[in-house]
Amino acid sequence: MDTNEQAVIDYLEKNRENITETCSELVRKQSINPNYPGIDADAVLGGETECNELLAELFESIGCEIDLWEAAPRRHNLVGTLKGQGGGQSLALNGHVDTVPITQPEAWRYKSPLSGAIEDGRIWGRGSCDMKGGLTAQFWAAKAIVNCGIKLNGDLLLQSVLGEETMDHEIGTSNVVHRGHRADAGIVTEPTAPPDSLNVVPITPGMLWMALTVRGKASHASVRSELVRAGGRGSAIGVNAIEKGVILLQALQRLEEHWGQSKTHPLFKPGHFTIHPGVITGGPEGILVPFLFSEFCTIEYSIWYPPQERGERVRQEIEEYVLAASQLDPWLKDNPPHFDWKLHWPPAQTDVDHPVVETMLKADSAVRRDPSHVGSPESRIHGFCAVCDAAFLNAQGIPSVIYGPGSVFVAHSVDEHVEIEELIQSSKGLAVAAMRWCGVAGD
């Protein structure tokens, strides 16, 4: 490690409290994505912009050129560009400012989901992990470089974007690139645990959102025996859509078991790819009471598939399996379910041997203080549990890797938090990676 890198690492170590406070301050400002289903948009609109206005002040304080613009009403993207001296590669550090909504506010520590409390070696609150910790690390990596008097050859772009939580990349990451904020490579600072902290992640799965709807036939609930007892008249009297939905739910659980063996990837834990039933709604149309048979049942799924597969083929596989299972039930055979494919988040793939992956991996190794955590480089290259904007950077020809503080295990959860040690460590790793990728003037 050269003297410039050591100076940056020492600077960040001395500023642990300041780094922690920056993250805490961001957490205390709500920035819920107003397009999230079920959200009162008017109640949360403007929060993302307030966070980005705070970040814009911080970026400007270290000499960045600021571009803060309204990509959607009352929703602003931000890019701060630390201009290089010339002759080096450019690098984008990318993070999203929007968060998921707050659930069960009374259940959170400190009775406040936006406390930003600093306790037990952690920063607590919605967005701390996903991903204001990553945005904090981006800024402090750049601040350390500037305040240590180091000049980069290539440009360093600090991006804080909208829309990631609802895949509205057209107003977020894709909008940023279309506006002209391109780079030779990107590092997305999403939380990259599990399996370990601060993994280096060149690949993400694909994700499909499907709503599967079954229709029923109403009748009085008192005649249920005609549906469930031998000798009953069955569908001539009525059909409970919820129970028909359960038949298909169980069928997809069998397919999911099969996927545990048939869908694999060397960078993902065995069995990672799943078919998750996340929402079930059903009942009589317009009157949700149990006094008549349910007329509809809708089950909404998030479907996680391997990055080497095509989303269209996975959709076909799901539909064919469900329709085949429907042939075994007389009602479903004549009244097949309806598929509504709501969203497709494509996978991201950067070759593990790409220079930006190698740069991030070696930078992370260089700054780890405890040798027992270093291990072999390969042990820290993993697939990402979830999906992120790396897919849309890659789609724009910007090869990207993911590296940031926090764990997907606590993202979106009650008592979301980020470990302070990971926040400091990732700031160091990003700073060294930026110096090595962009080049240091005078070296």
C-alpha positions as CSV (number, residue, x, y, z in Angstrom):
1,M,0.0,0.0,0.0
2,D,1.4,3.4,-1.0
3,T,1.6,6.5,1.1
4,N,-1.5,8.1,-0.6
5,E,-3.7,5.1,0.2
6,Q,-2.4,5.0,3.7
7,A,-3.1,8.6,4.2
8,V,-6.7,8.2,3.1
9,I,-7.2,5.2,5.3
10,D,-5.8,7.0,8.3
11,Y,-8.0,10.0,7.5
12,L,-11.2,7.9,7.5
13,E,-10.2,6.1,10.7
14,K,-9.8,9.5,12.4
15,N,-13.3,10.6,11.2
16,R,-15.3,7.6,12.4
17,E,-17.7,9.8,14.4
18,N,-18.2,12.3,11.6
19,I,-18.9,9.5,9.1
20,T,-21.4,7.9,11.5
21,E,-23.1,11.2,12.0
22,T,-23.5,11.8,8.3
23,C,-25.3,8.5,7.9
24,S,-27.5,9.2,10.9
25,E,-28.5,12.6,9.5
26,L,-29.5,11.1,6.2
27,V,-31.6,8.4,8.0
28,R,-33.4,11.1,10.0
29,K,-34.8,12.5,6.7
30,Q,-37.5,10.3,5.3
31,S,-37.1,9.5,1.6
32,I,-39.8,6.9,1.0
33,N,-40.5,6.1,-2.6
34,P,-43.9,7.7,-3.4
35,N,-44.6,5.1,-6.1
36,Y,-44.6,2.2,-3.7
37,P,-48.0,0.4,-3.8
38,G,-50.3,1.5,-1.0
39,I,-48.4,4.7,-0.2
40,D,-49.9,8.2,0.3
41,A,-47.7,9.8,-2.3
42,D,-48.5,13.4,-1.1
43,A,-47.4,12.6,2.4
44,V,-43.9,11.5,1.4
45,L,-43.2,13.5,-1.8
46,G,-40.2,15.7,-1.4
47,G,-38.3,13.6,1.0
48,E,-36.0,12.2,-1.6
49,T,-35.2,15.7,-2.8
50,E,-34.5,16.9,0.8
51,C,-31.9,14.1,1.2
52,N,-30.3,14.9,-2.1
53,E,-30.2,18.6,-1.3
54,L,-28.3,17.7,1.8
55,L,-25.9,15.5,-0.2
56,A,-25.5,18.2,-2.8
57,E,-24.2,20.6,-0.1
58,L,-21.8,17.9,1.1
59,F,-20.6,17.1,-2.5
60,E,-20.2,20.8,-3.3
61,S,-18.1,21.3,-0.1
62,I,-15.4,19.0,-1.5
63,G,-15.3,20.7,-4.9
64,C,-17.8,18.5,-6.9
65,E,-19.6,20.0,-9.9
66,I,-23.3,19.6,-8.9
67,D,-26.2,18.5,-11.1
68,L,-29.4,18.4,-9.1
69,W,-32.5,18.1,-11.4
70,E,-36.2,17.2,-11.2
71,A,-36.6,13.8,-13.0
72,A,-40.2,13.6,-11.8
73,P,-42.5,16.1,-10.0
74,R,-40.8,17.0,-6.6
75,R,-38.3,14.2,-7.1
76,H,-34.6,15.1,-7.8
77,N,-31.7,13.1,-8.9
78,L,-28.2,14.2,-7.9
79,V,-24.7,13.7,-9.4
80,G,-21.6,15.3,-8.0
81,T,-18.6,15.1,-10.3
82,L,-15.1,15.3,-8.9
83,K,-13.2,16.3,-12.0
84,G,-10.0,14.5,-12.7
85,Q,-6.7,16.0,-14.0
86,G,-7.0,14.0,-17.2
87,G,-5.7,10.8,-18.6
88,G,-7.4,8.4,-16.3
89,Q,-10.5,6.2,-16.3
90,S,-13.7,7.5,-14.9
91,L,-15.7,5.8,-12.1
92,A,-19.3,6.2,-11.0
93,L,-20.2,5.4,-7.4
94,N,-24.0,4.7,-7.6
95,G,-26.6,4.6,-4.9
96,H,-30.3,5.2,-4.5
97,V,-31.8,7.7,-2.1
98,D,-35.4,6.2,-2.0
99,T,-36.4,3.7,0.6
100,V,-39.3,1.3,1.1
101,P,-42.2,2.4,3.4
102,I,-42.2,2.1,7.2
103,T,-44.1,-0.8,8.6
104,Q,-45.2,-1.3,12.3
105,P,-43.8,2.0,13.5
106,E,-44.7,1.2,17.1
107,A,-42.4,-1.9,17.0
108,W,-39.2,-0.1,16.2
109,R,-36.5,0.6,18.7
110,Y,-36.7,4.1,20.1
111,K,-40.4,4.1,18.9
112,S,-39.1,5.9,15.8
113,P,-38.3,4.3,12.4
114,L,-36.3,7.5,11.5
115,S,-34.4,7.8,14.7
116,G,-30.9,7.6,13.2
117,A,-29.9,6.4,16.6
118,I,-26.3,5.4,17.1
119,E,-26.0,2.6,19.6
120,D,-24.5,-0.9,19.9
121,G,-22.1,-0.2,17.1
122,R,-24.9,0.4,14.7
123,I,-27.0,3.2,13.1
124,W,-30.7,2.4,13.4
125,G,-33.6,3.5,11.1
126,R,-35.3,3.0,7.8
127,G,-32.8,3.3,5.0
128,S,-29.7,3.0,7.2
129,C,-28.8,-0.3,5.4
130,D,-30.7,0.2,2.1
131,M,-28.9,2.3,1.3
132,K,-27.9,5.5,3.1
133,G,-24.9,3.7,4.5
134,G,-23.7,3.2,1.0
135,L,-24.4,6.8,0.0
136,T,-22.4,7.9,3.1
137,A,-19.5,5.7,2.2
138,Q,-19.4,7.1,-1.3
139,F,-19.2,10.7,-0.1
140,W,-16.6,10.0,2.6
141,A,-14.5,8.1,0.2
142,A,-14.4,11.1,-2.1
143,K,-14.0,13.5,0.8
144,A,-11.0,11.6,2.1
145,I,-9.3,11.8,-1.3
146,V,-9.8,15.5,-1.5
147,N,-8.9,16.4,2.0
148,C,-5.7,14.4,1.8
149,G,-4.7,16.6,-1.1
150,I,-4.9,13.8,-3.7
151,K,-5.7,14.6,-7.3
152,L,-7.3,11.9,-9.4
153,N,-6.6,11.5,-13.1
154,G,-10.1,10.3,-14.0
155,D,-13.4,11.8,-13.1
156,L,-15.2,10.4,-10.0
157,L,-19.0,10.6,-10.2
158,L,-21.1,10.4,-7.0
159,Q,-24.7,9.4,-8.0
160,S,-27.7,9.5,-5.7
161,V,-30.7,8.4,-7.7
162,L,-34.5,7.9,-7.5
163,G,-36.8,5.0,-8.2
164,E,-34.7,2.0,-7.4
165,E,-37.1,0.4,-5.0
166,T,-39.9,0.3,-7.6
167,M,-37.7,-0.3,-10.6
168,D,-38.4,3.2,-12.0
169,H,-34.9,3.3,-13.5
170,E,-36.2,5.5,-16.2
171,I,-36.3,8.4,-13.7
172,G,-33.3,7.1,-11.7
173,T,-30.1,5.4,-12.9
174,S,-31.0,5.3,-16.6
175,N,-32.1,8.9,-16.5
176,V,-28.7,9.8,-14.9
177,V,-26.8,8.1,-17.7
178,H,-29.0,9.5,-20.5
179,R,-28.4,13.0,-19.1
180,G,-24.7,12.4,-19.8
181,H,-23.3,11.2,-16.6
182,R,-21.4,8.2,-18.0
183,A,-18.3,6.5,-16.6
184,D,-15.9,3.8,-17.7
185,A,-17.1,1.6,-14.8
186,G,-19.4,1.7,-11.8
187,I,-19.5,0.5,-8.2
188,V,-23.0,0.2,-6.8
189,T,-22.8,0.6,-3.0
190,E,-25.8,-1.6,-2.1
191,P,-25.4,-3.8,1.1
192,T,-23.5,-6.9,0.0
193,A,-24.0,-9.3,2.9
194,P,-24.9,-12.2,3.2
195,P,-23.0,-14.5,3.3
196,D,-20.3,-12.2,4.8
197,S,-19.9,-8.5,5.2
198,L,-18.6,-6.4,2.3
199,N,-18.6,-9.1,-0.4
200,V,-17.6,-8.1,-3.9
201,V,-20.6,-8.8,-6.1
202,P,-20.4,-8.9,-10.0
203,I,-23.7,-10.6,-10.6
204,T,-27.4,-10.4,-9.6
205,P,-30.4,-12.7,-10.2
206,G,-33.4,-11.8,-12.3
207,M,-36.8,-11.1,-10.6
208,L,-40.3,-11.4,-11.9
209,W,-43.5,-10.1,-10.2
210,M,-46.5,-12.2,-11.1
211,A,-50.1,-12.0,-10.0
212,L,-52.0,-15.3,-10.4
213,T,-55.8,-15.0,-10.2
214,V,-58.4,-17.8,-9.9
215,R,-62.1,-17.2,-10.3
216,G,-64.8,-19.0,-8.2
217,K,-68.6,-19.2,-8.1
218,A,-70.7,-17.6,-5.3
219,S,-73.3,-19.3,-3.2
220,H,-74.4,-19.3,0.4
221,A,-71.6,-20.5,2.8
222,S,-74.1,-22.8,4.6
223,V,-74.1,-25.2,1.7
224,R,-70.4,-25.8,1.8
225,S,-71.1,-29.5,2.3
226,E,-72.1,-29.7,-1.4
227,L,-68.5,-28.7,-2.2
228,V,-66.5,-30.8,0.2
229,R,-68.6,-34.0,1.0
230,A,-68.8,-37.1,-1.1
231,G,-72.0,-37.0,-3.1
232,G,-72.2,-33.2,-3.1
233,R,-73.2,-31.4,-6.3
234,G,-69.8,-29.5,-6.3
235,S,-69.4,-26.7,-8.9
236,A,-73.0,-26.9,-9.9
237,I,-73.7,-25.2,-6.5
238,G,-70.5,-23.1,-6.1
239,V,-66.7,-22.9,-6.1
240,N,-64.5,-21.4,-3.4
241,A,-61.8,-19.5,-5.3
242,I,-59.5,-19.4,-2.3
243,E,-59.3,-23.2,-2.1
244,K,-58.6,-23.4,-5.9
245,G,-55.9,-20.8,-5.4
246,V,-54.3,-23.0,-2.7
247,I,-54.2,-25.9,-5.1
248,L,-52.0,-23.7,-7.4
249,L,-50.0,-22.3,-4.5
250,Q,-49.1,-25.9,-3.5
251,A,-48.2,-26.7,-7.1
252,L,-45.8,-23.8,-7.3
253,Q,-44.3,-25.0,-4.0
254,R,-43.5,-28.3,-5.7
255,L,-41.9,-26.5,-8.6
256,E,-39.9,-24.4,-6.2
257,E,-38.6,-27.6,-4.6
258,H,-37.5,-28.8,-8.1
259,W,-35.8,-25.4,-8.7
260,G,-33.7,-26.2,-5.6
261,Q,-31.9,-28.8,-7.7
262,S,-32.4,-27.5,-11.3
263,K,-31.6,-23.8,-11.0
264,T,-28.1,-23.2,-9.8
265,H,-25.2,-20.8,-10.3
266,P,-21.6,-21.1,-8.9
267,L,-21.8,-17.6,-7.2
268,F,-25.1,-18.3,-5.4
269,K,-25.9,-20.4,-2.4
270,P,-27.6,-23.7,-3.4
271,G,-31.3,-23.3,-3.4
272,H,-31.2,-19.5,-3.7
273,F,-33.7,-19.3,-6.6
274,T,-37.2,-19.3,-5.3
275,I,-40.9,-18.7,-6.0
276,H,-42.1,-16.5,-3.2
277,P,-45.9,-16.0,-2.5
278,G,-45.9,-12.6,-0.9
279,V,-49.5,-11.4,-1.1
280,I,-52.8,-13.3,-1.1
281,T,-56.2,-11.5,-1.5
282,G,-59.5,-13.2,-2.0
283,G,-63.2,-13.3,-1.2
284,P,-66.5,-12.4,-2.6
285,E,-66.4,-9.5,-5.0
286,G,-66.9,-6.2,-3.2
287,I,-68.0,-7.7,0.2
288,L,-65.2,-9.4,2.0
289,V,-67.2,-11.5,4.4
290,P,-67.1,-15.3,4.9
291,F,-70.9,-15.8,4.3
292,L,-70.6,-16.8,0.7
293,F,-68.0,-18.6,-1.4
294,S,-65.1,-16.6,-2.6
295,E,-65.4,-15.4,-6.1
296,F,-61.7,-14.6,-6.6
297,C,-58.3,-15.4,-5.3
298,T,-55.1,-13.5,-6.3
299,I,-51.7,-14.6,-5.2
300,E,-48.8,-12.3,-6.0
301,Y,-45.3,-13.8,-6.3
302,S,-41.7,-12.5,-6.5
303,I,-39.8,-15.1,-8.6
304,W,-36.0,-15.2,-8.4
305,Y,-34.2,-16.9,-11.2
306,P,-30.6,-17.5,-12.2
307,P,-28.8,-14.8,-14.2
308,Q,-27.8,-17.1,-17.0
309,E,-31.5,-17.7,-17.8
310,R,-33.9,-15.5,-19.8
311,G,-36.9,-14.0,-18.1
312,E,-39.2,-14.9,-21.0
313,R,-38.3,-18.6,-20.6
314,V,-38.9,-18.5,-16.9
315,R,-42.3,-17.0,-17.4
316,Q,-43.1,-19.7,-19.9
317,E,-42.0,-22.4,-17.5
318,I,-44.2,-21.0,-14.7
319,E,-47.2,-20.7,-16.9
320,E,-46.8,-24.2,-18.4
321,Y,-46.4,-25.8,-14.9
322,V,-49.5,-24.0,-13.5
323,L,-51.7,-24.8,-16.5
324,A,-50.6,-28.5,-16.3
325,A,-51.5,-28.6,-12.6
326,S,-54.8,-27.0,-13.5
327,Q,-55.7,-30.0,-15.7
328,L,-55.9,-32.1,-12.6
329,D,-58.8,-30.1,-11.2
330,P,-62.2,-30.2,-13.1
331,W,-63.0,-26.5,-12.3
332,L,-59.5,-25.2,-13.0
333,K,-59.4,-27.2,-16.2
334,D,-62.4,-25.4,-17.5
335,N,-61.6,-22.1,-15.8
336,P,-57.9,-21.7,-16.1
337,P,-56.1,-19.0,-14.0
338,H,-55.1,-15.6,-15.2
339,F,-51.5,-14.5,-15.2
340,D,-50.6,-10.8,-14.8
341,W,-46.8,-10.2,-15.2
342,K,-46.3,-6.9,-13.5
343,L,-42.6,-6.4,-13.5
344,H,-39.4,-7.9,-14.8
345,W,-36.1,-6.8,-13.2
346,P,-33.3,-8.2,-15.4
347,P,-30.2,-9.7,-13.9
348,A,-26.8,-8.0,-14.0
349,Q,-23.7,-9.7,-15.1
350,T,-20.1,-8.4,-15.1
351,D,-17.4,-11.0,-15.7
352,V,-15.5,-11.9,-12.6
353,D,-12.2,-11.2,-14.4
354,H,-13.3,-7.7,-15.4
355,P,-10.8,-5.0,-14.2
356,V,-13.4,-3.2,-12.1
357,V,-14.1,-6.4,-10.1
358,E,-10.4,-7.0,-9.6
359,T,-9.8,-3.4,-8.6
360,M,-12.6,-3.5,-6.0
361,L,-11.5,-6.9,-4.6
362,K,-7.9,-5.9,-4.2
363,A,-8.9,-2.5,-2.7
364,D,-11.0,-4.2,-0.1
365,S,-8.3,-6.7,0.7
366,A,-5.8,-3.8,1.2
367,V,-7.9,-2.0,3.8
368,R,-9.1,-4.9,5.9
369,R,-7.4,-4.5,9.3
370,D,-7.9,-8.0,10.6
371,P,-5.9,-10.5,8.5
372,S,-8.3,-13.3,9.5
373,H,-11.0,-11.7,7.4
374,V,-9.0,-11.4,4.2
375,G,-8.9,-15.0,3.1
376,S,-8.6,-15.8,-0.6
377,P,-10.0,-13.3,-3.0
378,E,-12.4,-15.8,-4.5
379,S,-14.0,-16.4,-1.1
380,R,-15.5,-12.9,-1.2
381,I,-16.9,-12.9,-4.7
382,H,-20.5,-13.8,-4.5
383,G,-23.8,-13.3,-6.2
384,F,-26.2,-10.7,-4.9
385,C,-29.2,-11.9,-3.0
386,A,-31.5,-9.3,-4.5
387,V,-31.7,-7.0,-7.5
388,C,-30.3,-3.5,-8.0
389,D,-29.4,-0.7,-10.4
390,A,-26.2,-2.5,-11.6
391,A,-28.5,-4.1,-14.1
392,F,-29.3,-0.7,-15.7
393,L,-25.7,0.6,-15.5
394,N,-24.6,-2.6,-17.4
395,A,-27.4,-2.1,-19.9
396,Q,-26.0,1.3,-20.7
397,G,-22.5,-0.2,-21.3
398,I,-21.1,0.7,-17.9
399,P,-19.6,-2.5,-16.4
400,S,-20.4,-2.5,-12.7
401,V,-19.7,-4.3,-9.4
402,I,-21.6,-4.1,-6.1
403,Y,-19.9,-3.4,-2.8
404,G,-21.3,-1.7,0.2
405,P,-22.1,-1.8,3.9
406,G,-25.0,-3.7,5.4
407,S,-26.9,-6.9,5.0
408,V,-30.0,-7.8,2.9
409,F,-31.1,-9.8,6.0
410,V,-32.1,-6.5,7.7
411,A,-32.9,-4.3,4.7
412,H,-36.7,-3.6,4.5
413,S,-37.2,-5.0,8.0
414,V,-38.3,-3.5,11.3
415,D,-35.3,-2.2,13.2
416,E,-33.2,-1.8,10.0
417,H,-29.6,-0.9,10.8
418,V,-26.1,-0.8,9.5
419,E,-22.9,-1.7,11.3
420,I,-20.6,1.2,11.9
421,E,-17.5,-0.9,11.3
422,E,-18.8,-1.9,7.9
423,L,-19.6,1.8,7.1
424,I,-16.0,2.8,7.9
425,Q,-14.5,-0.2,6.1
426,S,-16.5,0.3,3.0
427,S,-15.5,4.0,2.9
428,K,-11.9,3.0,2.9
429,G,-12.4,0.3,0.3
430,L,-14.2,2.7,-2.1
431,A,-11.6,5.4,-1.6
432,V,-8.7,3.0,-2.5
433,A,-10.7,1.5,-5.4
434,A,-11.3,5.0,-6.8
435,M,-7.7,5.9,-6.5
436,R,-6.6,2.7,-8.3
437,W,-9.2,2.9,-11.0
438,C,-9.0,6.6,-11.8
439,G,-5.3,6.9,-11.2
440,V,-3.5,9.4,-9.0
441,A,-1.9,12.5,-10.5
442,G,1.8,12.4,-10.2
443,D,2.1,8.7,-9.7
